[in-house]
Amino acid sequence: MSKLIIVSNRLPVTVAKQEEAFEYHKSLGGLATGLKSYHKKADSIWIGWPGIASNELKEEEKAGIEKKLESDHGCLPVFLSAEEKEKYYDGFCNNTLWPLFHYFTNKMEFKSDTWEAYKHVNEKFFRVLDEVMEENDQVWVHDYQLMLLPGMIRDKYPQAKIGFFLHIPFPSNEIFRLLIWRDEILEGVLGSDLIGFHTYDYVRHFLSSTRRLMGLSSHLNTVHYGNRNIRVDAFPMGIDYEKFYREYTDSEFIEDTKLVQDSKKDMKLILSVDRLDYTKGIPNRLEAFDAFLELYPEYVEKVKFILIVAPSRETVRSYEKLKRQVEELVGKINGKYSTSNWMPVWFYYKPFTQKTLIALYRNADVLLVTPLRDGMNLVAKEYAASRRDLEGMIVISETAGAASELGEAIHVNPRDNVAIARGLYKALEMPLEEKHTINKIFHQRLKRYSLDFWAKEFISSLQSHEKTPIIKEGVLNIGEDSDQLMKEYHQAEKRLILLDYDGTLVGFTSIPQRARPDQSLKDLLTTMGENPQNTLAIVSGRDRQTLEKWLGDLPLHLVASHGLWVKNYNEDWKSTVMLTHDWKPVVYEVMQMYSDRMPGSIIEEKDYSIALHYRKCDPDMVAEKMGEIKEALLTLVHAMSLGVLEGNKVLEVKDVRVNKGLAVAHLMRENSYDFILAAGDDVTDEDLFDALPSHAFSIKVGFGSTRAAYYVDDWRAIRSLLQKLKGS
């Protein structure tokens, strides 16, 4: 039976050493708090760092911590040294990825040693997971600290169900491409079957990056990568609604509530709760409150702003500077507006208990949430859920993830102080009836899409995800009939093996001439071709000059230009059809016109066709222009013996009398074969499959509609199959 393994940077339990004993207490943070209850219900294993440096521990102490965490909390620790934590977490995670993903590119660091530490720690997480992992397990990897881990898991456990969730924003392609190690990060995340984000904006940005940086196509939020379909979707994280909505009657809560109400008196209360971080826009918020008092002086002595900031990264110099800036602004505003019996801003630089926060939520007239960029911001949801009286209002930044769910709240530009000031005024002056209407909507939404619902929906989507792309019914993976193929291969006296080149024996490249054969492929083809029972032919759309240069010295037949030219081993080239070329200048001129408007495109002229390659073009531009190009070419050639074919990132105009079926007919006329194997990946290979007898093994490389009887995942699978045939 498969199990669920949750992996995150921090465990929900933090270990601290007190003299000779160890203390175990709840970890702070939205993820650890939020997922802990689901982890318990799902009886899962949680892997993460326990918060204590491994170089402070003896081996027997590590063993004791590991045993305690596993038996009492269902957790497995990943022990990190102080140096690993500094370079991986403080370094690459928080000085490279964090500012990049939050659009603070001026704060980014590019250090190769922190990148190496990031890779090393991801590998360390994988080694701990590997100890308990089984092939059919489900793994849920969390956040930006572990973006390489899904790819590592996929390499060793190809059948595992792997989910990844990013709890911070994913930036636009223009920002993300600044990262030196962007390809490795994307490839790591794409090891997943399901990739989750808080909002559809982040989904769109991620898909844009995979399309523009890796050339991957996507349809309906599904990316096709290698031999897999990867779903990318938005799963906005919920909260434990009942925890914030329920009635509290204990003395601690009653006392907290009384203290808040006594300090509020007859004033309006504005509340702000954040962690100290430059992404939160705390100085902007204070400046906006200053602007509010200037614009609306009638609120002087009638409003109180409680600013709660939880300490964060106190040893980092830039955070110390930010704290001083906040303190100076608080002092400036209080000095400017305070009277003998009133102080406008009450600043608390410390964490508050959850119950104390709920008491504040329930008595604050307005929650001011204006991060410059935030993945979600659960504080806004907590505030809305806490307002049992339906009388509070939220002023929220339009760049916070929660804004898309709290559409009825007052949205503001977090850098526009006047807009925030006006938003505060609107919230304070909003009629009670309107507040009730908006808060009822919030409660319905938050109650339904709770934290538990979020986790269950993600895992349910992961379990139901079909990772292999759909291929036509009746087409089998050749692996299912490999024994029969091997048997017939061995029994045959005369074998014909027909292989396409690009996409079948080698992968695609951005420039066609870079796809020359490597030495291992040449050795493989030589061994297959030297077997006296084999007739081996490369059937390609490449021109004859290229095939002659690359493969002309090997013991095999060559078919160039999709069947127009045939060269038997040790013979000269022969044409199969007599063609005219008077149409080429006209078609070339039209293609050139569009190519000039599509930077990155290449025009390739062949013996019987002209091809427009657009692999290096901007995908959005291609999507916009391709219909227009095809229509122009079809209109031009409709009365000629020409066709317009769309291949893998290529549009080709060719003489329809030429096709790969001609090559089959030519080769089969010369001999009678009792075993035929043919493989190709392109629409042009369908003519080849069509011309084969029913007993042939025809193999489609990749996925999609085909006339072939079998398929394989990619070109590597064809090479593997040929290696098996060669060695048998």
PyMOL commands that set and color helices and strands:
alter all, ss='L'
color gray80, all
select helices_A, chain A and resi 30-42+54-56+59-73+82-101+105-107+112-132+144-146+149-156+173-176+182-189+200-214+241-245+251-264+278-280+282-295+297-299+317-337+354-363+378-386+401-404+417-429+432-448+451-464+478-491+512-514+519-530+544-551+561-563+584-596+619-637+660-670+685-690+715-727
alter helices_A, ss='H'
color red, helices_A
select strands_A, chain A and resi 4-10+13-18+21-26+45-49+75-77+138-142+161-165+194-197+218-219+222-225+228-234+268-275+303-310+345-348+366-369+393-397+410-412+476-477+495-499+534-539+557-560+565-567+573-575+602-605+609-613+642-647+650-655+675-680+697-701+710-712
alter strands_A, ss='S'
color yellow, strands_A
deselect
rebuild
show_as cartoon
